[in-house]
C-alpha cells in the first residue's frame, strides 16, 4: 500500500514520557515546489530534513505549508520551517488566530505553546491546490478542532486526513474520542468525507491505510 506519486509521508518519531510516539505529516509535489502538509513537533527539524533528503528534496524546494489544524504535533515546528524556507503558510480561517498568537492553542497548557507564526493565506472549504497528483481540495472538517481541514486528491482517490480519522494495525478508525473537542461534529465531518471516491487514507496518527466511503460510514455509524 502506498501514497500516490508525488505525495510523500514524512513520518516523525518522538519520545514523550518514556513512550515513543509516531506521527505522519506529509509533503505534496506541486508545479511551484514542495508543499508540506503539517510539520510535526517543535524540535523535529532534523527529521524533516532527513525526510526531504530521502524523497530527493532540499529545504530550498519547500514553497508552502498547509496546516490541517492548530495542535502542537501538527504546527509545533512551523516557526523554524518558515525561518528556513520562507514558506507561505496556509490554514483555515477558524484555525488562524491560534497559529498567529491572537489565541492560545486549544489543548496546550499555558506557557507551552509553539512560536506564533503569521498565516499568509486563510483557507475555506472548497478551494483547491494544483499538485503533481492532480487537484487537491481543501475539505472543512470541524470537530477535532474548530478549524480542522482534510485534503482530498480526487484523481488519486486519496485523503490526507489529519486527525479527522485515525488508524492502527487493524486499519482505518474514527476520530480520537480522547482528543476530539466536538465528537458529534467530527462524526458529521467524517460522514461528509464518506461521500467521496476514496482508496487510500493517510492519517496523522496511524499512517497509510486502504479504505473507502463504505468503511468510513461503517465507522461513523458505530461511533454514534
N, CA and C atoms as a LAMMPS dump frame, in Angstrom:
ITEM: TIMESTEP
0
ITEM: NUMBER OF ATOMS
672
ITEM: BOX BOUNDS ff ff ff
-5.0000000000000000e+02 5.0000000000000000e+02
-5.0000000000000000e+02 5.0000000000000000e+02
-5.0000000000000000e+02 5.0000000000000000e+02
ITEM: ATOMS id mol type element x y z
1 1 1 N 0.848 -1.186 0
2 1 2 C 0 0 0
3 1 3 C 0.889 1.243 0
4 2 1 N 0.558 2.198 -0.863
5 2 2 C 1.413 3.368 -0.966
6 2 3 C 0.581 4.596 -1.293
7 3 1 N 1.195 5.745 -1.098
8 3 2 C 0.565 7.005 -1.453
9 3 3 C 0.687 7.243 -2.953
10 4 1 N -0.112 8.154 -3.497
11 4 2 C 0.001 8.464 -4.932
12 4 3 C 1.374 9.032 -5.276
13 5 1 N 1.771 8.896 -6.535
14 5 2 C 3.002 9.53 -7
15 5 3 C 2.924 11.027 -6.73
16 6 1 N 4.002 11.574 -6.202
17 6 2 C 4.031 12.999 -5.885
18 6 3 C 3.587 13.335 -4.482
19 7 1 N 3.197 12.32 -3.703
20 7 2 C 2.814 12.521 -2.309
21 7 3 C 3.731 11.661 -1.438
22 8 1 N 4.275 12.264 -0.393
23 8 2 C 5.281 11.596 0.427
24 8 3 C 4.896 11.662 1.902
25 9 1 N 4.984 10.54 2.604
26 9 2 C 4.813 10.531 4.052
27 9 3 C 6.118 10.985 4.705
28 10 1 N 6.04 11.974 5.577
29 10 2 C 7.212 12.5 6.287
30 10 3 C 7.111 12.104 7.762
31 11 1 N 7.219 10.809 8.015
32 11 2 C 6.995 10.253 9.343
33 11 3 C 8.011 10.782 10.353
34 12 1 N 7.519 11.071 11.557
35 12 2 C 8.357 11.504 12.666
36 12 3 C 8.105 10.603 13.866
37 13 1 N 9.151 10.362 14.648
38 13 2 C 9.015 9.634 15.903
39 13 3 C 9.673 10.428 17.012
40 14 1 N 8.94 10.654 18.081
41 14 2 C 9.467 11.373 19.251
42 14 3 C 9.177 10.558 20.493
43 15 1 N 9.972 10.81 21.539
44 15 2 C 9.745 10.147 22.818
45 15 3 C 9.09 11.123 23.77
46 16 1 N 7.974 10.719 24.35
47 16 2 C 7.245 11.538 25.311
48 16 3 C 6.94 10.698 26.537
49 17 1 N 7.461 11.154 27.682
50 17 2 C 7.256 10.434 28.946
51 17 3 C 7.658 8.97 28.826
52 18 1 N 8.777 8.745 28.134
53 18 2 C 9.305 7.393 28.01
54 18 3 C 8.628 6.521 26.974
55 19 1 N 7.668 7.094 26.236
56 19 2 C 6.945 6.33 25.223
57 19 3 C 7.185 6.935 23.847
58 20 1 N 7.514 6.094 22.863
59 20 2 C 7.703 6.585 21.509
60 20 3 C 6.355 6.862 20.854
61 21 1 N 6.258 8.014 20.216
62 21 2 C 5.032 8.413 19.524
63 21 3 C 5.374 8.71 18.077
64 22 1 N 4.708 8.046 17.156
65 22 2 C 4.969 8.229 15.73
66 22 3 C 3.8 8.954 15.082
67 23 1 N 4.114 9.968 14.302
68 23 2 C 3.107 10.737 13.573
69 23 3 C 3.48 10.774 12.099
70 24 1 N 2.517 11.218 11.277
71 24 2 C 2.7 11.103 9.828
72 24 3 C 2.282 12.382 9.1
73 25 1 N 3.077 13.465 9.226
74 25 2 C 2.903 14.587 8.293
75 25 3 C 3.22 14.123 6.874
76 26 1 N 3.038 15.009 5.915
77 26 2 C 3.294 14.603 4.532
78 26 3 C 3.797 15.781 3.716
79 27 1 N 4.154 15.484 2.48
80 27 2 C 4.598 16.502 1.531
81 27 3 C 4.01 16.172 0.17
82 28 1 N 3.594 17.217 -0.547
83 28 2 C 2.946 17.045 -1.851
84 28 3 C 3.692 17.886 -2.873
85 29 1 N 4.063 17.268 -3.978
86 29 2 C 4.748 17.986 -5.044
87 29 3 C 3.745 18.831 -5.83
88 30 1 N 4.126 20.08 -6.108
89 30 2 C 3.303 20.972 -6.911
90 30 3 C 4.168 21.585 -8.004
91 31 1 N 3.562 22.205 -9.028
92 31 2 C 4.358 22.836 -10.084
93 31 3 C 5.276 23.943 -9.572
94 32 1 N 4.973 24.501 -8.407
95 32 2 C 5.777 25.604 -7.865
96 32 3 C 6.742 25.169 -6.774
97 33 1 N 6.748 23.89 -6.444
98 33 2 C 7.63 23.405 -5.394
99 33 3 C 6.895 22.498 -4.435
100 34 1 N 7.551 22.181 -3.336
101 34 2 C 7.023 21.213 -2.39
102 34 3 C 6.117 21.897 -1.363
103 35 1 N 4.967 21.264 -1.103
104 35 2 C 4.013 21.749 -0.118
105 35 3 C 3.995 20.76 1.039
106 36 1 N 4.346 21.226 2.233
107 36 2 C 4.296 20.381 3.416
108 36 3 C 2.894 20.423 4.01
109 37 1 N 2.345 19.274 4.31
110 37 2 C 1.051 19.19 4.99
111 37 3 C 1.339 18.818 6.448
112 38 1 N 1.257 19.834 7.323
113 38 2 C 1.659 19.741 8.722
114 38 3 C 3.184 19.568 8.815
115 39 1 N 3.731 19.935 9.959
116 39 2 C 5.187 19.9 10.112
117 39 3 C 5.632 19.194 11.38
118 40 1 N 4.69 18.744 12.201
119 40 2 C 5.061 17.951 13.363
120 40 3 C 5.5 18.77 14.555
121 41 1 N 6.188 18.081 15.451
122 41 2 C 6.542 18.64 16.757
123 41 3 C 7.621 19.713 16.678
124 42 1 N 7.593 20.605 17.64
125 42 2 C 8.699 21.54 17.84
126 42 3 C 9.974 20.733 18.062
127 43 1 N 11.051 21.135 17.406
128 43 2 C 12.317 20.437 17.539
129 43 3 C 12.502 19.268 16.593
130 44 1 N 11.599 19.105 15.642
131 44 2 C 11.656 17.947 14.729
132 44 3 C 12.329 18.269 13.404
133 45 1 N 13.037 19.396 13.327
134 45 2 C 13.584 19.851 12.052
135 45 3 C 14.556 18.842 11.439
136 46 1 N 15.343 18.161 12.282
137 46 2 C 16.309 17.198 11.74
138 46 3 C 15.589 16.043 11.052
139 47 1 N 14.462 15.617 11.614
140 47 2 C 13.702 14.539 10.976
141 47 3 C 13.064 15.02 9.67
142 48 1 N 12.596 16.266 9.65
143 48 2 C 12.039 16.812 8.41
144 48 3 C 13.124 16.877 7.348
145 49 1 N 14.313 17.325 7.731
146 49 2 C 15.418 17.403 6.766
147 49 3 C 15.759 16.017 6.225
148 50 1 N 15.771 15.018 7.101
149 50 2 C 16.058 13.653 6.657
150 50 3 C 14.966 13.155 5.704
151 51 1 N 13.716 13.487 5.988
152 51 2 C 12.624 13.108 5.092
153 51 3 C 12.762 13.785 3.734
154 52 1 N 13.117 15.067 3.747
155 52 2 C 13.335 15.782 2.49
156 52 3 C 14.414 15.097 1.659
157 53 1 N 15.532 14.796 2.292
158 53 2 C 16.642 14.174 1.571
159 53 3 C 16.25 12.8 1.039
160 54 1 N 15.511 12.037 1.843
161 54 2 C 15.094 10.697 1.415
162 54 3 C 14.189 10.751 0.192
163 55 1 N 13.381 11.82 0.096
164 55 2 C 12.466 11.971 -1.039
165 55 3 C 13.115 12.701 -2.214
166 56 1 N 14.386 13.094 -2.057
167 56 2 C 15.102 13.746 -3.146
168 56 3 C 14.958 15.251 -3.179
169 57 1 N 14.658 15.871 -2.015
170 57 2 C 14.455 17.31 -1.959
171 57 3 C 15.411 17.962 -0.968
172 58 1 N 15.422 19.3 -1.017
173 58 2 C 16.187 20.109 -0.071
174 58 3 C 15.261 21.155 0.525
175 59 1 N 15.758 21.878 1.534
176 59 2 C 14.957 22.944 2.138
177 59 3 C 14.498 23.963 1.096
178 60 1 N 15.364 24.256 0.131
179 60 2 C 15.027 25.27 -0.874
180 60 3 C 13.857 24.858 -1.752
181 61 1 N 13.512 23.573 -1.759
182 61 2 C 12.376 23.109 -2.558
183 61 3 C 11.032 23.364 -1.887
184 62 1 N 11.05 23.643 -0.583
185 62 2 C 9.796 23.844 0.162
186 62 3 C 9.247 25.232 -0.142
187 63 1 N 8.017 25.274 -0.663
188 63 2 C 7.399 26.546 -1.036
189 63 3 C 6.228 26.928 -0.14
190 64 1 N 5.598 25.945 0.531
191 64 2 C 4.401 26.262 1.315
192 64 3 C 4.18 25.204 2.382
193 65 1 N 3.417 25.594 3.397
194 65 2 C 2.954 24.68 4.438
195 65 3 C 1.449 24.845 4.56
196 66 1 N 0.722 23.737 4.543
197 66 2 C -0.706 23.736 4.859
198 66 3 C -0.889 23.03 6.19
199 67 1 N -1.515 23.7 7.138
200 67 2 C -1.825 23.082 8.421
201 67 3 C -3.226 22.493 8.378
202 68 1 N -3.353 21.233 8.766
203 68 2 C -4.696 20.69 8.91
204 68 3 C -5.392 21.29 10.125
205 69 1 N -4.596 21.664 11.151
206 69 2 C -5.146 22.354 12.312
207 69 3 C -4.022 22.803 13.227
208 70 1 N -4.391 23.366 14.357
209 70 2 C -3.504 24.117 15.234
210 70 3 C -2.654 23.304 16.196
211 71 1 N -2.945 22.027 16.432
212 71 2 C -2.312 21.294 17.519
213 71 3 C -0.795 21.248 17.387
214 72 1 N -0.12 21.09 18.546
215 72 2 C 1.329 21.16 18.583
216 72 3 C 2.042 20.061 17.836
217 73 1 N 1.404 18.909 17.64
218 73 2 C 2.032 17.838 16.867
219 73 3 C 1.837 18.034 15.361
220 74 1 N 1.17 19.112 14.991
221 74 2 C 0.986 19.477 13.584
222 74 3 C 1.702 20.781 13.232
223 75 1 N 1.709 21.724 14.17
224 75 2 C 2.247 23.065 13.902
225 75 3 C 3.458 23.413 14.754
226 76 1 N 3.935 22.495 15.562
227 76 2 C 4.997 22.818 16.511
228 76 3 C 6.276 23.331 15.88
229 77 1 N 6.664 22.769 14.734
230 77 2 C 7.923 23.157 14.075
231 77 3 C 7.734 24.271 13.059
232 78 1 N 6.539 24.861 13
233 78 2 C 6.24 25.799 11.909
234 78 3 C 7.177 26.989 11.871
235 79 1 N 7.438 27.602 13.014
236 79 2 C 8.279 28.8 13.042
237 79 3 C 9.659 28.529 12.454
238 80 1 N 10.266 27.425 12.858
239 80 2 C 11.597 27.09 12.348
240 80 3 C 11.56 26.787 10.859
241 81 1 N 10.524 26.093 10.409
242 81 2 C 10.419 25.77 8.986
243 81 3 C 10.284 27.045 8.157
244 82 1 N 9.446 27.968 8.62
245 82 2 C 9.282 29.228 7.884
246 82 3 C 10.58 30.014 7.869
247 83 1 N 11.31 30.022 8.99
248 83 2 C 12.601 30.71 9.027
249 83 3 C 13.586 30.096 8.04
250 84 1 N 13.558 28.762 7.887
251 84 2 C 14.493 28.077 6.999
252 84 3 C 14.119 28.237 5.529
253 85 1 N 12.821 28.354 5.227
254 85 2 C 12.371 28.241 3.837
255 85 3 C 11.603 29.445 3.318
256 86 1 N 11.165 30.317 4.219
257 86 2 C 10.28 31.428 3.835
258 86 3 C 9.008 30.91 3.176
259 87 1 N 8.532 29.749 3.636
260 87 2 C 7.355 29.117 3.05
261 87 3 C 6.099 29.944 3.298
262 88 1 N 5.183 29.913 2.343
263 88 2 C 3.854 30.502 2.508
264 88 3 C 3.05 29.585 3.428
265 89 1 N 2.375 30.159 4.412
266 89 2 C 1.622 29.374 5.39
267 89 3 C 0.124 29.488 5.098
268 90 1 N -0.518 28.339 4.976
269 90 2 C -1.96 28.255 4.765
270 90 3 C -2.608 27.587 5.982
271 91 1 N -3.739 28.126 6.422
272 91 2 C -4.531 27.494 7.477
273 91 3 C -5.972 27.954 7.326
274 92 1 N -6.901 27.169 7.825
275 92 2 C -8.289 27.565 7.753
276 92 3 C -8.521 28.843 8.552
277 93 1 N -9.477 29.639 8.133
278 93 2 C -9.73 30.917 8.784
279 93 3 C -10.083 30.763 10.265
280 94 1 N -10.675 29.632 10.642
281 94 2 C -11.003 29.411 12.047
282 94 3 C -9.824 28.863 12.844
283 95 1 N -8.774 28.471 12.152
284 95 2 C -7.55 27.994 12.791
285 95 3 C -6.535 29.119 12.99
286 96 1 N -6.577 30.118 12.114
287 96 2 C -5.559 31.16 12.059
288 96 3 C -5.269 31.854 13.387
289 97 1 N -6.265 32.272 14.172
290 97 2 C -5.957 33.005 15.412
291 97 3 C -5.124 32.202 16.405
292 98 1 N -5.236 30.888 16.369
293 98 2 C -4.458 30.055 17.271
294 98 3 C -3.013 29.918 16.792
295 99 1 N -2.822 29.96 15.493
296 99 2 C -1.481 29.829 14.928
297 99 3 C -0.704 31.128 15.052
298 100 1 N -1.372 32.265 14.812
299 100 2 C -0.645 33.542 14.787
300 100 3 C -0.507 34.193 16.159
301 101 1 N -1.044 33.576 17.206
302 101 2 C -0.809 34.07 18.559
303 101 3 C -1.907 34.907 19.157
304 102 1 N -2.943 35.215 18.394
305 102 2 C -4.039 36 18.975
306 102 3 C -4.823 35.196 20.005
307 103 1 N -4.828 33.868 19.863
308 103 2 C -5.488 32.985 20.814
309 103 3 C -4.53 31.851 21.164
310 104 1 N -4.668 31.335 22.384
311 104 2 C -3.799 30.237 22.808
312 104 3 C -4.304 28.934 22.199
313 105 1 N -3.407 28.112 21.652
314 105 2 C -3.853 26.857 21.043
315 105 3 C -4.664 26.002 22.013
316 106 1 N -5.793 25.549 21.549
317 106 2 C -6.632 24.657 22.35
318 106 3 C -5.853 23.372 22.635
319 107 1 N -6 22.872 23.852
320 107 2 C -5.385 21.622 24.303
321 107 3 C -3.922 21.77 24.677
322 108 1 N -3.355 22.975 24.604
323 108 2 C -1.976 23.193 25.036
324 108 3 C -1.987 23.967 26.348
325 109 1 N -1.121 23.56 27.278
326 109 2 C -1.048 24.22 28.58
327 109 3 C -0.524 25.644 28.434
328 110 1 N -0.939 26.511 29.337
329 110 2 C -0.439 27.887 29.335
330 110 3 C 1.084 27.877 29.433
331 111 1 N 1.724 28.705 28.627
332 111 2 C 3.181 28.798 28.633
333 111 3 C 3.876 27.705 27.862
334 112 1 N 3.117 26.833 27.206
335 112 2 C 3.713 25.701 26.493
336 112 3 C 3.288 25.667 25.035
337 113 1 N 3.119 26.849 24.444
338 113 2 C 2.717 26.887 23.047
339 113 3 C 3.938 27.001 22.143
340 114 1 N 3.762 26.657 20.887
341 114 2 C 4.808 26.856 19.901
342 114 3 C 4.888 28.344 19.54
343 115 1 N 5.97 28.719 18.891
344 115 2 C 6.161 30.113 18.495
345 115 3 C 5.08 30.529 17.497
346 116 1 N 4.367 31.629 17.761
347 116 2 C 3.341 32.071 16.803
348 116 3 C 3.941 32.401 15.443
349 117 1 N 3.176 32.139 14.4
350 117 2 C 3.601 32.399 13.019
351 117 3 C 2.422 33.01 12.273
352 118 1 N 2.697 34.036 11.472
353 118 2 C 1.633 34.63 10.659
354 118 3 C 1.142 33.641 9.613
355 119 1 N -0.162 33.601 9.428
356 119 2 C -0.768 32.815 8.352
357 119 3 C -0.915 33.73 7.134
358 120 1 N -0.31 33.337 6.035
359 120 2 C -0.325 34.175 4.831
360 120 3 C -1.646 34.092 4.084
361 121 1 N -2.239 32.901 4.056
362 121 2 C -3.485 32.684 3.305
363 121 3 C -4.456 31.916 4.193
364 122 1 N -5.633 32.499 4.425
365 122 2 C -6.676 31.827 5.189
366 122 3 C -7.556 31 4.235
367 123 1 N -7.694 29.743 4.545
368 123 2 C -8.422 28.827 3.681
369 123 3 C -9.895 28.719 4.068
370 124 1 N -10.7 28.34 3.11
371 124 2 C -12.079 27.914 3.345
372 124 3 C -12.281 26.611 2.582
373 125 1 N -13.288 25.87 2.966
374 125 2 C -13.567 24.63 2.267
375 125 3 C -13.911 24.856 0.809
376 126 1 N -13.448 23.952 -0.041
377 126 2 C -13.768 24.022 -1.464
378 126 3 C -12.67 24.559 -2.345
379 127 1 N -11.693 25.269 -1.769
380 127 2 C -10.589 25.744 -2.596
381 127 3 C -9.663 24.57 -2.92
382 128 1 N -8.882 24.695 -3.99
383 128 2 C -8.025 23.602 -4.435
384 128 3 C -6.618 24.086 -4.73
385 129 1 N -5.663 23.183 -4.571
386 129 2 C -4.277 23.385 -4.973
387 129 3 C -4.001 22.542 -6.209
388 130 1 N -3.161 23.057 -7.115
389 130 2 C -2.678 22.248 -8.231
390 130 3 C -1.469 21.459 -7.747
391 131 1 N -1.501 20.14 -7.923
392 131 2 C -0.389 19.305 -7.498
393 131 3 C -0.034 18.327 -8.603
394 132 1 N 1.109 17.687 -8.452
395 132 2 C 1.527 16.685 -9.432
396 132 3 C 0.665 15.433 -9.356
397 133 1 N -0.112 15.279 -8.289
398 133 2 C -1.04 14.157 -8.162
399 133 3 C -2.456 14.549 -8.547
400 134 1 N -2.604 15.725 -9.153
401 134 2 C -3.923 16.209 -9.54
402 134 3 C -4.456 17.228 -8.555
403 135 1 N -5.667 17.724 -8.761
404 135 2 C -6.234 18.743 -7.875
405 135 3 C -6.329 18.232 -6.432
406 136 1 N -6 19.101 -5.501
407 136 2 C -6.088 18.768 -4.075
408 136 3 C -7.05 19.743 -3.409
409 137 1 N -8.207 19.232 -3.019
410 137 2 C -9.284 20.059 -2.472
411 137 3 C -9.169 20.186 -0.963
412 138 1 N -9.397 21.391 -0.459
413 138 2 C -9.498 21.623 0.977
414 138 3 C -10.928 21.31 1.412
415 139 1 N -11.074 20.36 2.336
416 139 2 C -12.385 19.98 2.857
417 139 3 C -12.452 20.415 4.322
418 140 1 N -13.378 21.292 4.64
419 140 2 C -13.541 21.768 6.014
420 140 3 C -14.175 20.665 6.848
421 141 1 N -13.462 20.238 7.898
422 141 2 C -13.901 19.098 8.712
423 141 3 C -13.814 19.441 10.195
424 142 1 N -14.628 20.362 10.689
425 142 2 C -14.556 20.746 12.098
426 142 3 C -14.973 19.603 13.015
427 143 1 N -14.544 19.702 14.248
428 143 2 C -14.89 18.702 15.249
429 143 3 C -13.696 18.383 16.115
430 144 1 N -12.64 17.858 15.511
431 144 2 C -11.416 17.618 16.279
432 144 3 C -10.911 18.928 16.862
433 145 1 N -10.881 19.958 16.034
434 145 2 C -10.689 21.352 16.44
435 145 3 C -11.629 22.198 15.575
436 146 1 N -11.829 23.472 15.941
437 146 2 C -12.78 24.289 15.176
438 146 3 C -12.391 24.517 13.725
439 147 1 N -11.091 24.569 13.435
440 147 2 C -10.656 24.906 12.084
441 147 3 C -9.95 23.776 11.365
442 148 1 N -10.345 22.543 11.637
443 148 2 C -9.682 21.384 11.025
444 148 3 C -10.054 21.268 9.551
445 149 1 N -9.067 20.885 8.724
446 149 2 C -9.319 20.591 7.315
447 149 3 C -8.662 19.272 6.936
448 150 1 N -9.229 18.642 5.923
449 150 2 C -8.677 17.459 5.268
450 150 3 C -8.369 17.844 3.834
451 151 1 N -7.368 17.22 3.246
452 151 2 C -7.006 17.473 1.854
453 151 3 C -7.329 16.232 1.025
454 152 1 N -8.105 16.446 -0.044
455 152 2 C -8.616 15.345 -0.866
456 152 3 C -8.06 15.431 -2.273
457 153 1 N -7.364 14.376 -2.678
458 153 2 C -6.812 14.262 -4.028
459 153 3 C -7.762 13.396 -4.838
460 154 1 N -8.639 14.041 -5.618
461 154 2 C -9.731 13.32 -6.264
462 154 3 C -9.24 12.341 -7.327
463 155 1 N -8.267 12.737 -8.151
464 155 2 C -7.798 11.85 -9.22
465 155 3 C -7.092 10.624 -8.642
466 156 1 N -6.427 10.813 -7.515
467 156 2 C -5.723 9.701 -6.872
468 156 3 C -6.593 8.971 -5.862
469 157 1 N -7.806 9.491 -5.614
470 157 2 C -8.727 8.902 -4.645
471 157 3 C -8.06 8.723 -3.288
472 158 1 N -7.431 9.789 -2.831
473 158 2 C -6.639 9.722 -1.608
474 158 3 C -6.965 10.886 -0.689
475 159 1 N -7.03 10.606 0.618
476 159 2 C -7.253 11.625 1.645
477 159 3 C -5.998 11.807 2.477
478 160 1 N -5.638 13.058 2.727
479 160 2 C -4.661 13.404 3.76
480 160 3 C -5.506 13.897 4.928
481 161 1 N -5.737 13.008 5.899
482 161 2 C -6.859 13.164 6.824
483 161 3 C -6.558 13.947 8.081
484 162 1 N -5.285 14.32 8.32
485 162 2 C -5.006 14.989 9.579
486 162 3 C -5.493 14.12 10.728
487 163 1 N -6.292 14.705 11.635
488 163 2 C -6.843 13.953 12.756
489 163 3 C -8.352 13.714 12.612
490 164 1 N -8.893 13.964 11.42
491 164 2 C -10.315 13.693 11.198
492 164 3 C -10.612 12.205 11.264
493 165 1 N -9.604 11.39 10.925
494 165 2 C -9.666 9.94 11.038
495 165 3 C -8.342 9.463 11.61
496 166 1 N -8.332 8.28 12.205
497 166 2 C -7.111 7.689 12.724
498 166 3 C -6.998 6.266 12.196
499 167 1 N -5.903 5.604 12.527
500 167 2 C -5.714 4.227 12.068
501 167 3 C -4.8 3.49 13.035
502 168 1 N -4.868 2.168 12.991
503 168 2 C -3.901 1.336 13.694
504 168 3 C -3.624 0.119 12.83
505 169 1 N -3.008 -0.915 13.421
506 169 2 C -2.625 -2.072 12.618
507 169 3 C -3.829 -2.798 12.027
508 170 1 N -5.019 -2.559 12.577
509 170 2 C -6.218 -3.216 12.046
510 170 3 C -6.815 -2.467 10.857
511 171 1 N -6.418 -1.21 10.647
512 171 2 C -6.946 -0.423 9.546
513 171 3 C -7.508 0.906 9.999
514 172 1 N -8.421 1.457 9.225
515 172 2 C -8.965 2.785 9.481
516 172 3 C -9.866 2.786 10.71
517 173 1 N -9.759 3.896 11.478
518 173 2 C -10.59 4.118 12.652
519 173 3 C -11.167 5.521 12.582
520 174 1 N -12.06 5.825 13.497
521 174 2 C -12.658 7.146 13.54
522 174 3 C -11.789 8.157 14.269
523 175 1 N -12.311 9.362 14.457
524 175 2 C -11.578 10.378 15.212
525 175 3 C -11.388 9.948 16.658
526 176 1 N -10.292 10.37 17.248
527 176 2 C -9.986 10.014 18.631
528 176 3 C -10.992 10.636 19.582
529 177 1 N -11.655 9.807 20.365
530 177 2 C -12.613 10.332 21.337
531 177 3 C -11.906 11.096 22.446
532 178 1 N -10.679 10.72 22.76
533 178 2 C -9.952 11.38 23.841
534 178 3 C -9.552 12.803 23.484
535 179 1 N -9.171 13.035 22.237
536 179 2 C -8.592 14.316 21.86
537 179 3 C -9.482 15.188 20.984
538 180 1 N -10.66 14.718 20.645
539 180 2 C -11.566 15.485 19.79
540 180 3 C -12.464 16.364 20.649
541 181 1 N -12.565 17.636 20.291
542 181 2 C -13.308 18.596 21.106
543 181 3 C -14.816 18.42 20.977
544 182 1 N -15.302 18.257 19.748
545 182 2 C -16.746 18.136 19.494
546 182 3 C -16.977 16.872 18.688
547 183 1 N -17.28 15.77 19.398
548 183 2 C -17.3 14.466 18.746
549 183 3 C -18.407 14.347 17.704
550 184 1 N -19.605 14.824 18.006
551 184 2 C -20.692 14.717 17.03
552 184 3 C -20.366 15.497 15.755
553 185 1 N -19.765 16.67 15.925
554 185 2 C -19.375 17.466 14.765
555 185 3 C -18.303 16.738 13.964
556 186 1 N -17.353 16.103 14.671
557 186 2 C -16.295 15.355 13.99
558 186 3 C -16.871 14.169 13.212
559 187 1 N -17.882 13.513 13.772
560 187 2 C -18.51 12.396 13.062
561 187 3 C -19.295 12.892 11.856
562 188 1 N -19.939 14.048 11.98
563 188 2 C -20.6 14.638 10.817
564 188 3 C -19.583 14.92 9.706
565 189 1 N -18.412 15.428 10.097
566 189 2 C -17.364 15.714 9.109
567 189 3 C -16.878 14.431 8.45
568 190 1 N -16.691 13.382 9.239
569 190 2 C -16.259 12.102 8.674
570 190 3 C -17.305 11.548 7.717
571 191 1 N -18.585 11.7 8.073
572 191 2 C -19.66 11.225 7.192
573 191 3 C -19.631 11.954 5.863
574 192 1 N -19.305 13.239 5.9
575 192 2 C -19.209 14.002 4.653
576 192 3 C -18.052 13.497 3.79
577 193 1 N -16.952 13.1 4.417
578 193 2 C -15.823 12.547 3.67
579 193 3 C -16.212 11.251 2.962
580 194 1 N -17.137 10.506 3.569
581 194 2 C -17.539 9.208 3.014
582 194 3 C -18.254 9.336 1.682
583 195 1 N -18.675 10.537 1.301
584 195 2 C -19.354 10.732 0.019
585 195 3 C -18.373 10.778 -1.143
586 196 1 N -17.081 10.812 -0.855
587 196 2 C -16.075 10.927 -1.907
588 196 3 C -15.534 9.559 -2.314
589 197 1 N -14.98 9.517 -3.528
590 197 2 C -14.323 8.299 -4.005
591 197 3 C -12.956 8.212 -3.351
592 198 1 N -12.749 7.178 -2.545
593 198 2 C -11.529 7.06 -1.749
594 198 3 C -10.987 5.635 -1.859
595 199 1 N -9.648 5.548 -1.946
596 199 2 C -8.992 4.25 -1.904
597 199 3 C -7.926 4.184 -0.819
598 200 1 N -7.239 5.308 -0.569
599 200 2 C -6.209 5.337 0.474
600 200 3 C -6.408 6.557 1.356
601 201 1 N -6.041 6.402 2.632
602 201 2 C -6.13 7.484 3.607
603 201 3 C -4.811 7.538 4.366
604 202 1 N -4.233 8.735 4.453
605 202 2 C -3.072 8.955 5.309
606 202 3 C -3.546 9.65 6.569
607 203 1 N -3.461 8.964 7.691
608 203 2 C -3.854 9.51 8.991
609 203 3 C -2.605 9.993 9.728
610 204 1 N -2.695 11.173 10.329
611 204 2 C -1.558 11.689 11.094
612 204 3 C -1.189 10.709 12.195
613 205 1 N -2.181 10.083 12.779
614 205 2 C -1.966 9.059 13.796
615 205 3 C -2.402 7.719 13.227
616 206 1 N -1.431 6.994 12.679
617 206 2 C -1.728 5.673 12.139
618 206 3 C -1.113 5.383 10.79
619 207 1 N -0.843 6.406 9.989
620 207 2 C -0.198 6.202 8.711
621 207 3 C -1.164 5.887 7.579
622 208 1 N -0.649 5.244 6.532
623 208 2 C -1.417 4.993 5.311
624 208 3 C -2.198 3.69 5.43
625 209 1 N -3.495 3.768 5.117
626 209 2 C -4.343 2.572 5.121
627 209 3 C -5.232 2.581 3.888
628 210 1 N -5.672 1.408 3.482
629 210 2 C -6.682 1.292 2.439
630 210 3 C -8.053 1.458 3.073
631 211 1 N -8.917 2.227 2.441
632 211 2 C -10.275 2.436 2.959
633 211 3 C -11.117 3.071 1.875
634 212 1 N -12.434 2.967 2.033
635 212 2 C -13.345 3.611 1.096
636 212 3 C -14.495 4.246 1.872
637 213 1 N -15.428 4.835 1.125
638 213 2 C -16.537 5.513 1.762
639 213 3 C -17.385 4.589 2.61
640 214 1 N -17.565 3.351 2.169
641 214 2 C -18.354 2.402 2.952
642 214 3 C -17.725 2.155 4.313
643 215 1 N -16.405 2.034 4.345
644 215 2 C -15.716 1.809 5.62
645 215 3 C -15.874 3.027 6.532
646 216 1 N -15.765 4.223 5.97
647 216 2 C -15.932 5.418 6.789
648 216 3 C -17.343 5.497 7.344
649 217 1 N -18.341 5.201 6.521
650 217 2 C -19.728 5.213 7.013
651 217 3 C -19.935 4.181 8.121
652 218 1 N -19.334 3.027 7.961
653 218 2 C -19.426 1.983 8.991
654 218 3 C -18.831 2.478 10.306
655 219 1 N -17.706 3.141 10.233
656 219 2 C -17.059 3.675 11.429
657 219 3 C -17.939 4.717 12.095
658 220 1 N -18.461 5.636 11.294
659 220 2 C -19.301 6.693 11.846
660 220 3 C -20.524 6.101 12.536
661 221 1 N -21.177 5.16 11.888
662 221 2 C -22.381 4.559 12.461
663 221 3 C -22.066 3.858 13.789
664 222 1 N -20.898 3.234 13.863
665 222 2 C -20.539 2.502 15.091
666 222 3 C -20.203 3.424 16.242
667 223 1 N -19.854 4.676 15.935
668 223 2 C -19.451 5.62 16.985
669 223 3 C -20.581 6.566 17.394
670 224 1 N -21.712 6.515 16.714
671 224 2 C -22.834 7.398 17.058
672 224 3 C -23.445 7.001 18.411
